Amino acid sequence: MSNFLSCAQAAEVAHCSELTIKRAVRSGELKAYRPGRAYAIDEDELTSWVKSKPCRKAAAKKKGQS
């Protein structure tokens, strides 16, 4: 069975802001459940979402080399 995280917990795991997590959920980019007023994010879904994002440091290096 999967673990479910709050937006704050997901943000800590993903090393981003809670607002970034909420925006991803609202846009449909990150799947989440809404059992009440708060979101519940499946840990496996969060991992997949994080892996699908390009690394900012790698992108910055590419820009600097061009």
Biopython code that builds the backbone (N, CA, C, O; Angstrom):
import numpy as np
from Bio.PDB.StructureBuilder import StructureBuilder

atoms = [
    (1, "MET", "N", (0.841, -1.186, 0.000)),
    (1, "MET", "CA", (0.000, 0.000, 0.000)),
    (1, "MET", "C", (0.888, 1.252, 0.000)),
    (1, "MET", "O", (1.922, 1.292, 0.666)),
    (2, "SER", "N", (0.481, 2.229, -0.729)),
    (2, "SER", "CA", (1.258, 3.464, -0.859)),
    (2, "SER", "C", (1.034, 4.397, 0.317)),
    (2, "SER", "O", (-0.004, 4.360, 0.979)),
    (3, "ASN", "N", (2.022, 5.225, 0.557)),
    (3, "ASN", "CA", (1.901, 6.269, 1.567)),
    (3, "ASN", "C", (1.368, 7.528, 0.908)),
    (3, "ASN", "O", (1.670, 7.806, -0.253)),
    (4, "PHE", "N", (0.587, 8.274, 1.638)),
    (4, "PHE", "CA", (0.064, 9.523, 1.131)),
    (4, "PHE", "C", (0.673, 10.673, 1.920)),
    (4, "PHE", "O", (0.851, 10.588, 3.135)),
    (5, "LEU", "N", (0.988, 11.745, 1.209)),
    (5, "LEU", "CA", (1.633, 12.904, 1.811)),
    (5, "LEU", "C", (0.761, 14.141, 1.666)),
    (5, "LEU", "O", (-0.023, 14.249, 0.723)),
    (6, "SER", "N", (0.897, 15.064, 2.590)),
    (6, "SER", "CA", (0.245, 16.369, 2.465)),
    (6, "SER", "C", (1.074, 17.198, 1.492)),
    (6, "SER", "O", (2.170, 16.787, 1.108)),
    (7, "CYS", "N", (0.572, 18.341, 1.096)),
    (7, "CYS", "CA", (1.332, 19.222, 0.202)),
    (7, "CYS", "C", (2.633, 19.668, 0.850)),
    (7, "CYS", "O", (3.663, 19.748, 0.181)),
    (8, "ALA", "N", (2.598, 19.956, 2.130)),
    (8, "ALA", "CA", (3.803, 20.385, 2.842)),
    (8, "ALA", "C", (4.841, 19.263, 2.877)),
    (8, "ALA", "O", (6.027, 19.507, 2.659)),
    (9, "GLN", "N", (4.400, 18.048, 3.149)),
    (9, "GLN", "CA", (5.312, 16.911, 3.178)),
    (9, "GLN", "C", (5.863, 16.627, 1.786)),
    (9, "GLN", "O", (7.050, 16.337, 1.637)),
    (10, "ALA", "N", (5.017, 16.709, 0.777)),
    (10, "ALA", "CA", (5.452, 16.476, -0.602)),
    (10, "ALA", "C", (6.483, 17.512, -1.024)),
    (10, "ALA", "O", (7.459, 17.184, -1.699)),
    (11, "ALA", "N", (6.269, 18.757, -0.628)),
    (11, "ALA", "CA", (7.214, 19.826, -0.960)),
    (11, "ALA", "C", (8.572, 19.566, -0.325)),
    (11, "ALA", "O", (9.608, 19.814, -0.943)),
    (12, "GLU", "N", (8.570, 19.075, 0.888)),
    (12, "GLU", "CA", (9.828, 18.777, 1.575)),
    (12, "GLU", "C", (10.563, 17.634, 0.871)),
    (12, "GLU", "O", (11.779, 17.698, 0.687)),
    (13, "VAL", "N", (9.846, 16.612, 0.488)),
    (13, "VAL", "CA", (10.446, 15.469, -0.207)),
    (13, "VAL", "C", (10.978, 15.884, -1.576)),
    (13, "VAL", "O", (12.056, 15.448, -1.981)),
    (14, "ALA", "N", (10.225, 16.728, -2.292)),
    (14, "ALA", "CA", (10.595, 17.138, -3.654)),
    (14, "ALA", "C", (11.570, 18.318, -3.680)),
    (14, "ALA", "O", (12.036, 18.710, -4.750)),
    (15, "HIS", "N", (11.875, 18.879, -2.526)),
    (15, "HIS", "CA", (12.771, 20.040, -2.425)),
    (15, "HIS", "C", (12.262, 21.215, -3.261)),
    (15, "HIS", "O", (12.993, 21.804, -4.057)),
    (16, "CYS", "N", (10.997, 21.529, -3.054)),
    (16, "CYS", "CA", (10.394, 22.685, -3.721)),
    (16, "CYS", "C", (9.408, 23.314, -2.745)),
    (16, "CYS", "O", (9.284, 22.870, -1.603)),
    (17, "SER", "N", (8.709, 24.346, -3.200)),
    (17, "SER", "CA", (7.759, 25.005, -2.306)),
    (17, "SER", "C", (6.409, 24.289, -2.331)),
    (17, "SER", "O", (6.080, 23.555, -3.263)),
    (18, "GLU", "N", (5.662, 24.528, -1.294)),
    (18, "GLU", "CA", (4.318, 23.963, -1.205)),
    (18, "GLU", "C", (3.437, 24.524, -2.328)),
    (18, "GLU", "O", (2.567, 23.825, -2.847)),
    (19, "LEU", "N", (3.667, 25.772, -2.693)),
    (19, "LEU", "CA", (2.914, 26.396, -3.777)),
    (19, "LEU", "C", (3.175, 25.684, -5.105)),
    (19, "LEU", "O", (2.257, 25.521, -5.910)),
    (20, "THR", "N", (4.406, 25.265, -5.338)),
    (20, "THR", "CA", (4.740, 24.523, -6.555)),
    (20, "THR", "C", (3.955, 23.218, -6.613)),
    (20, "THR", "O", (3.440, 22.852, -7.669)),
    (21, "ILE", "N", (3.861, 22.523, -5.499)),
    (21, "ILE", "CA", (3.104, 21.270, -5.428)),
    (21, "ILE", "C", (1.636, 21.534, -5.718)),
    (21, "ILE", "O", (1.020, 20.820, -6.509)),
    (22, "LYS", "N", (1.070, 22.556, -5.083)),
    (22, "LYS", "CA", (-0.348, 22.864, -5.284)),
    (22, "LYS", "C", (-0.634, 23.252, -6.730)),
    (22, "LYS", "O", (-1.667, 22.868, -7.277)),
    (23, "ARG", "N", (0.263, 24.006, -7.352)),
    (23, "ARG", "CA", (0.078, 24.381, -8.761)),
    (23, "ARG", "C", (0.109, 23.154, -9.660)),
    (23, "ARG", "O", (-0.685, 23.045, -10.595)),
    (24, "ALA", "N", (1.026, 22.230, -9.380)),
    (24, "ALA", "CA", (1.131, 21.007, -10.180)),
    (24, "ALA", "C", (-0.132, 20.156, -10.036)),
    (24, "ALA", "O", (-0.588, 19.551, -11.005)),
    (25, "VAL", "N", (-0.684, 20.112, -8.850)),
    (25, "VAL", "CA", (-1.911, 19.345, -8.621)),
    (25, "VAL", "C", (-3.080, 20.005, -9.354)),
    (25, "VAL", "O", (-3.847, 19.326, -10.036)),
    (26, "ARG", "N", (-3.216, 21.310, -9.217)),
    (26, "ARG", "CA", (-4.327, 22.024, -9.858)),
    (26, "ARG", "C", (-4.265, 21.951, -11.380)),
    (26, "ARG", "O", (-5.301, 21.915, -12.043)),
    (27, "SER", "N", (-3.048, 21.929, -11.936)),
    (27, "SER", "CA", (-2.907, 21.868, -13.390)),
    (27, "SER", "C", (-3.083, 20.446, -13.918)),
    (27, "SER", "O", (-3.194, 20.244, -15.127)),
    (28, "GLY", "N", (-3.109, 19.469, -13.028)),
    (28, "GLY", "CA", (-3.252, 18.079, -13.443)),
    (28, "GLY", "C", (-1.926, 17.402, -13.730)),
    (28, "GLY", "O", (-1.890, 16.236, -14.123)),
    (29, "GLU", "N", (-0.841, 18.128, -13.535)),
    (29, "GLU", "CA", (0.491, 17.598, -13.776)),
    (29, "GLU", "C", (0.873, 16.549, -12.728)),
    (29, "GLU", "O", (1.608, 15.607, -13.024)),
    (30, "LEU", "N", (0.374, 16.718, -11.519)),
    (30, "LEU", "CA", (0.642, 15.807, -10.408)),
    (30, "LEU", "C", (-0.700, 15.303, -9.886)),
    (30, "LEU", "O", (-1.562, 16.093, -9.501)),
    (31, "LYS", "N", (-0.867, 13.984, -9.876)),
    (31, "LYS", "CA", (-2.119, 13.403, -9.392)),
    (31, "LYS", "C", (-2.190, 13.483, -7.872)),
    (31, "LYS", "O", (-1.205, 13.254, -7.171)),
    (32, "ALA", "N", (-3.375, 13.811, -7.387)),
    (32, "ALA", "CA", (-3.602, 13.871, -5.941)),
    (32, "ALA", "C", (-5.065, 13.552, -5.669)),
    (32, "ALA", "O", (-5.912, 13.645, -6.557)),
    (33, "TYR", "N", (-5.343, 13.180, -4.442)),
    (33, "TYR", "CA", (-6.702, 12.897, -4.004)),
    (33, "TYR", "C", (-7.116, 14.000, -3.052)),
    (33, "TYR", "O", (-6.285, 14.616, -2.385)),
    (34, "ARG", "N", (-8.395, 14.233, -3.003)),
    (34, "ARG", "CA", (-8.883, 15.284, -2.116)),
    (34, "ARG", "C", (-9.966, 14.696, -1.209)),
    (34, "ARG", "O", (-11.157, 14.827, -1.490)),
    (35, "PRO", "N", (-9.544, 14.048, -0.121)),
    (35, "PRO", "CA", (-10.507, 13.423, 0.774)),
    (35, "PRO", "C", (-11.340, 14.427, 1.571)),
    (35, "PRO", "O", (-12.390, 14.069, 2.104)),
    (36, "GLY", "N", (-10.899, 15.644, 1.656)),
    (36, "GLY", "CA", (-11.601, 16.705, 2.364)),
    (36, "GLY", "C", (-11.210, 18.010, 1.722)),
    (36, "GLY", "O", (-11.378, 18.191, 0.516)),
    (37, "ARG", "N", (-10.693, 18.917, 2.514)),
    (37, "ARG", "CA", (-10.231, 20.205, 1.967)),
    (37, "ARG", "C", (-8.775, 20.144, 1.520)),
    (37, "ARG", "O", (-8.353, 20.921, 0.663)),
    (38, "ALA", "N", (-8.014, 19.234, 2.090)),
    (38, "ALA", "CA", (-6.583, 19.135, 1.782)),
    (38, "ALA", "C", (-6.329, 18.065, 0.719)),
    (38, "ALA", "O", (-7.153, 17.176, 0.504)),
    (39, "TYR", "N", (-5.188, 18.166, 0.067)),
    (39, "TYR", "CA", (-4.796, 17.168, -0.920)),
    (39, "TYR", "C", (-4.013, 16.051, -0.249)),
    (39, "TYR", "O", (-3.302, 16.276, 0.730)),
    (40, "ALA", "N", (-4.150, 14.848, -0.785)),
    (40, "ALA", "CA", (-3.347, 13.701, -0.368)),
    (40, "ALA", "C", (-2.620, 13.214, -1.614)),
    (40, "ALA", "O", (-3.253, 12.815, -2.592)),
    (41, "ILE", "N", (-1.308, 13.247, -1.577)),
    (41, "ILE", "CA", (-0.494, 12.923, -2.737)),
    (41, "ILE", "C", (0.191, 11.585, -2.514)),
    (41, "ILE", "O", (0.886, 11.383, -1.519)),
    (42, "ASP", "N", (-0.018, 10.680, -3.455)),
    (42, "ASP", "CA", (0.598, 9.362, -3.401)),
    (42, "ASP", "C", (2.112, 9.525, -3.559)),
    (42, "ASP", "O", (2.572, 10.218, -4.465)),
    (43, "GLU", "N", (2.867, 8.899, -2.695)),
    (43, "GLU", "CA", (4.320, 9.026, -2.714)),
    (43, "GLU", "C", (4.910, 8.542, -4.049)),
    (43, "GLU", "O", (5.879, 9.118, -4.544)),
    (44, "ASP", "N", (4.331, 7.496, -4.619)),
    (44, "ASP", "CA", (4.807, 6.981, -5.907)),
    (44, "ASP", "C", (4.546, 7.989, -7.028)),
    (44, "ASP", "O", (5.384, 8.163, -7.913)),
    (45, "GLU", "N", (3.394, 8.650, -6.993)),
    (45, "GLU", "CA", (3.072, 9.678, -7.987)),
    (45, "GLU", "C", (4.041, 10.851, -7.872)),
    (45, "GLU", "O", (4.483, 11.402, -8.880)),
    (46, "LEU", "N", (4.364, 11.226, -6.646)),
    (46, "LEU", "CA", (5.301, 12.324, -6.418)),
    (46, "LEU", "C", (6.678, 11.979, -6.979)),
    (46, "LEU", "O", (7.319, 12.813, -7.618)),
    (47, "THR", "N", (7.125, 10.762, -6.743)),
    (47, "THR", "CA", (8.423, 10.321, -7.244)),
    (47, "THR", "C", (8.458, 10.379, -8.765)),
    (47, "THR", "O", (9.438, 10.840, -9.350)),
    (48, "SER", "N", (7.400, 9.916, -9.400)),
    (48, "SER", "CA", (7.324, 9.958, -10.862)),
    (48, "SER", "C", (7.332, 11.392, -11.376)),
    (48, "SER", "O", (7.988, 11.689, -12.374)),
    (49, "TRP", "N", (6.616, 12.273, -10.707)),
    (49, "TRP", "CA", (6.550, 13.677, -11.110)),
    (49, "TRP", "C", (7.917, 14.343, -10.989)),
    (49, "TRP", "O", (8.333, 15.086, -11.878)),
    (50, "VAL", "N", (8.612, 14.074, -9.890)),
    (50, "VAL", "CA", (9.937, 14.670, -9.679)),
    (50, "VAL", "C", (10.914, 14.177, -10.746)),
    (50, "VAL", "O", (11.703, 14.964, -11.270)),
    (51, "LYS", "N", (10.869, 12.890, -11.072)),
    (51, "LYS", "CA", (11.767, 12.333, -12.081)),
    (51, "LYS", "C", (11.489, 12.900, -13.474)),
    (51, "LYS", "O", (12.391, 12.954, -14.311)),
    (52, "SER", "N", (10.263, 13.316, -13.724)),
    (52, "SER", "CA", (9.912, 13.850, -15.042)),
    (52, "SER", "C", (10.372, 15.291, -15.233)),
    (52, "SER", "O", (10.354, 15.806, -16.351)),
    (53, "LYS", "N", (10.780, 15.940, -14.155)),
    (53, "LYS", "CA", (11.213, 17.331, -14.219)),
    (53, "LYS", "C", (12.693, 17.417, -14.562)),
    (53, "LYS", "O", (13.498, 16.657, -14.024)),
    (54, "PRO", "N", (13.063, 18.341, -15.459)),
    (54, "PRO", "CA", (14.485, 18.513, -15.761)),
    (54, "PRO", "C", (15.197, 19.164, -14.577)),
    (54, "PRO", "O", (14.598, 19.931, -13.823)),
    (55, "CYS", "N", (16.444, 18.857, -14.430)),
    (55, "CYS", "CA", (17.254, 19.423, -13.352)),
    (55, "CYS", "C", (17.619, 20.856, -13.701)),
    (55, "CYS", "O", (18.133, 21.103, -14.792)),
    (56, "ARG", "N", (17.373, 21.800, -12.819)),
    (56, "ARG", "CA", (17.663, 23.211, -13.084)),
    (56, "ARG", "C", (19.163, 23.452, -13.240)),
    (56, "ARG", "O", (19.572, 24.250, -14.082)),
    (57, "LYS", "N", (19.980, 22.779, -12.447)),
    (57, "LYS", "CA", (21.418, 22.979, -12.528)),
    (57, "LYS", "C", (21.959, 22.524, -13.878)),
    (57, "LYS", "O", (22.821, 23.183, -14.459)),
    (58, "ALA", "N", (21.456, 21.404, -14.374)),
    (58, "ALA", "CA", (21.900, 20.905, -15.677)),
    (58, "ALA", "C", (21.475, 21.869, -16.780)),
    (58, "ALA", "O", (22.238, 22.121, -17.712)),
    (59, "ALA", "N", (20.260, 22.409, -16.680)),
    (59, "ALA", "CA", (19.782, 23.358, -17.677)),
    (59, "ALA", "C", (20.605, 24.628, -17.649)),
    (59, "ALA", "O", (20.886, 25.199, -18.703)),
    (60, "ALA", "N", (21.000, 25.088, -16.465)),
    (60, "ALA", "CA", (21.800, 26.301, -16.349)),
    (60, "ALA", "C", (23.194, 26.092, -16.938)),
    (60, "ALA", "O", (23.750, 26.998, -17.559)),
    (61, "LYS", "N", (23.758, 24.899, -16.743)),
    (61, "LYS", "CA", (25.068, 24.612, -17.316)),
    (61, "LYS", "C", (25.003, 24.615, -18.840)),
    (61, "LYS", "O", (25.904, 25.134, -19.499)),
    (62, "LYS", "N", (23.946, 24.040, -19.401)),
    (62, "LYS", "CA", (23.792, 24.002, -20.846)),
    (62, "LYS", "C", (23.694, 25.410, -21.422)),
    (62, "LYS", "O", (24.266, 25.696, -22.474)),
    (63, "LYS", "N", (22.971, 26.285, -20.735)),
    (63, "LYS", "CA", (22.840, 27.668, -21.202)),
    (63, "LYS", "C", (24.186, 28.380, -21.174)),
    (63, "LYS", "O", (24.498, 29.165, -22.069)),
    (64, "GLY", "N", (24.972, 28.109, -20.155)),
    (64, "GLY", "CA", (26.267, 28.755, -20.009)),
    (64, "GLY", "C", (27.287, 28.276, -21.031)),
    (64, "GLY", "O", (28.200, 29.018, -21.394)),
    (65, "GLN", "N", (27.136, 27.039, -21.495)),
    (65, "GLN", "CA", (28.076, 26.464, -22.454)),
    (65, "GLN", "C", (27.763, 26.858, -23.877)),
    (65, "GLN", "O", (28.643, 26.817, -24.738)),
    (66, "SER", "N", (26.520, 27.240, -24.145)),
    (66, "SER", "CA", (26.121, 27.558, -25.517)),
    (66, "SER", "C", (26.695, 28.856, -26.003)),
    (66, "SER", "O", (26.444, 29.255, -27.141)),
]
sb = StructureBuilder()
sb.init_structure("model")
sb.init_model(0)
sb.init_chain("A")
sb.init_seg("    ")
for serial, (resi, resn, name, xyz) in enumerate(atoms, 1):
    if name == "N":
        sb.init_residue(resn, " ", resi, " ")
    sb.init_atom(name, np.array(xyz, "f"), 0.0, 1.0, " ", f" {name:<3s}", serial, name[0])
structure = sb.get_structure()
